[in-house]
Amino acid sequence: MKNLSIVGSTGSVGTQALSVIRDFPESLRVIGLAAGNNTELLSSQAHQFLPKLVSANSAREINVPSGTRIVDVDRIVTDSQVELVIMASTASAGRAATLKALQAGKEIALASKEVLVTAGHLVSQCAVDAGVAIRPVDSEHSAIWQCLAGEDKGSVDQLMITASGGAFRDHTLEELATVTPEQALAHPTWSMGKKITVDSATLVNKAFEVIEARWLFDVPFDSIQVILHRQSIVHSMVQFTDGSVKAQMGKPDMRIPIQHAIFGGERRFFEEDARYNPTDFSPLTFEELDLDRYPCYTLVLEAGKKQGTFPAVAAAVDEIAVELFLSGVIPFQGIGQLLSEVLGRHSGRSNPSLEEIIEAERWAKEVALECSKLVSQ
C-alpha cells in the first residue's frame, strides 16, 4: 500500500490522479488532499477518499468526514505516513510545497510546470540533497522518462518534445489579431484547464516544458527541440548518438502518465478506452515549428536560457497576461507584447534565493498590469 498526498486535488490533474487512485484501492491510499478555493469539490473528495488530512485556502468552508483533520498544506506534504506527493498546484503554492516535501524526504510526482520553470536550480538541488526523485507527470516529460529507461545518459543526443500547435495552429498571422478567448480554449486534441489551454495556443507551455526538461534530465538547452505533431499521439522522442530514435505513444490521456509516475515506472493494467491502436490514428505527421507564429515561445525560452530570475518573471507575466486575455482586457497577441515589454525592463538576478524569486514575480505582475494599458483593446 502506497500512501499519497495531492496538492491541487480539485484541478484537472488532481481530479484525474484521484481517478487513477480509485482504480487501485488495494495499492494506493490517500493521506492528504490540498486545494485552493474549490471547497465544495474538496469536501466531496474528502468524503469519498477519507484522507487523514485536508487543506484549503478557505478552511472554514470545508465539510470533512469524521476522523479527517483540517491542517495547513505543509502538513499535507510532510506527514510521516506520506511516501509520494503529487504536485498539481499553481506556481507559488506548488513551489513552496514541493520544497517542503523534498526537505522532508518525500518523492514528488510533479505536474506543475511553473515549479521547475521558476525555481529549477533550488528544487533540483533540494532533491539531490534529500536523495529523492522527482517523477514527471506531464505527458511529454513522462514520455522522455520512459524512453530513457535502461539507456546510458552518455548515449543521448537530443530530446524531442512534441507540440500540437494549439487552437490557432492553422490561423494566419492576420487572423490571430482578432481571435477570441472562446476560440483559444478550443484545443484540438487535449482537454485541460483554461490557463494551460491558452498557453498551448501561444506555445508558452512548450517553452516551459523545454525549461523543465533541462532540469529534470540535466541536459543543455541545445539538446532539446520542439516538433509540431498535430495528432498528440507521440508525446515525446529521444534521439541517441547512433541516430536511432525512441518514441512513447498513446492517446492524449493524462491518466496514463499520472499512473506511470505514481507507480514509479512500473506498468499496471489500464482500462480499454485508454489503449492506443495505431490503425485508428493514422497517419502521424511531424513538422518544423514556425517561430513567426509563436513569438511567446521564443520570448519565454530565451528567458529560460538567461536563468536567474528571468524565467520566474516570464511565468508571472504570462499568468497576468492570460488572465487579461480571458477577461477581454487585451487581445491574444497582447500576451506576447506584455512578455516582451516586461522582460525587456527586467535587469535580472543570478542564482536567486526563493525570496528573490518571489520579489521578482511581484515586480513582474505589477509592471505587467501597468504595461497592459499599452496593449489593451
Phi, psi and omega in degrees: 000122178259131180263129185233154165237150178236124174257116187096040188290341183265357178277183183300309181291321180299316180292325178288328175296319177294329176296320177293315181300322179300331182281349183229060183296338181276349185242335188234137179226134180272121177265320183218145175231131178231139180217179179269264186247354181277071185289335179294313179292320178300318178298319178297318178297320181297320180289333180278317187258351175050056179289159176288326186224145172223156180212146177202162177298320180254073188299329183294339184268001181277133175254105186250154178286166178300134179097349178262133181253145176266122184225180174275166188294332179300321179291327179300321186263352182244359182305142186299334181280341185284130178254325183225134177249123174271114185260104183232025183263175181285175193309296188294313180294317181294322181294310180298317181292324178297314180297318178298316181295316180297318179298333178271003177081020180270140172286151185239130166258104193261120176248338183282109182301319189296339182300309180280330179298314186274332186217041184302320182293324180286315183293316181297316180294323179296320179295319179296315181298323182276346181069033180237162186261150168253117181263124182286139178253327176311139184300323182293316181284329173298320179297316178297316178305315180292321180292331182277346183303125178083359182261150175282133183302326181291347181269359183277129179255311183216139166264130183244107180265129181268152179225135178289333184098350176074187188291338187246025185296340180248007177282148172284164179298328177292320180294331181296339182291340185237012182290154185253162175303322180298320178292320181296329183276359179267073182292138186289338185226334184249153172248111187220179176291166185298313184301309183290333178292320174293320177298332175288325179289326178272344186071015171301323181300326179287323175298318175302317183293325176296316179297317177302312183299324178301321181277319183295320188247004175053056178234153178287158180302326182294345180262015179233129177228157179246134182236136178284124180222100192296330189278345181056038177259315172275112188275332170186166180222160174230127174260138183253170187296339177275002178094348180285157183231133172251137179233147172252129187235153178172167177299154176287080185223113185293343182295331181292307177295330176297313179298319181297320180291317181301318183267012173062033179094353178286132181280131176233156180299140175231148186301157188300326186292345180265358186281141182265126175248114185305327183287344178275346185229065182230140001273167172257134185237153180222136183222156173290150180283131176272098185293337177296331181279339187232067180297330180296324179300312181296317181298314183288321179295319177297323175298319178297321180291329177289334180061208184060224181271356183299312180296326177294320177296317179300316180294320180293317179295318179299319178302313179294316183297319179295319177300316181293323177293314182295332179269002175083012182280320179235156176284170181304314181290347176293339177299312179293323179296318178295316178301314181297316183295312184287317178299326178293336180269350186274129180275333175082155176220128183277149178045055186286152171283171178299320180296321178291326175295314180298319179294320178296322178294318178300314178300315184298317180293321179296314180291323179298319178294321177295316183286342182298335179293337180282340183239010182293157183286000000 
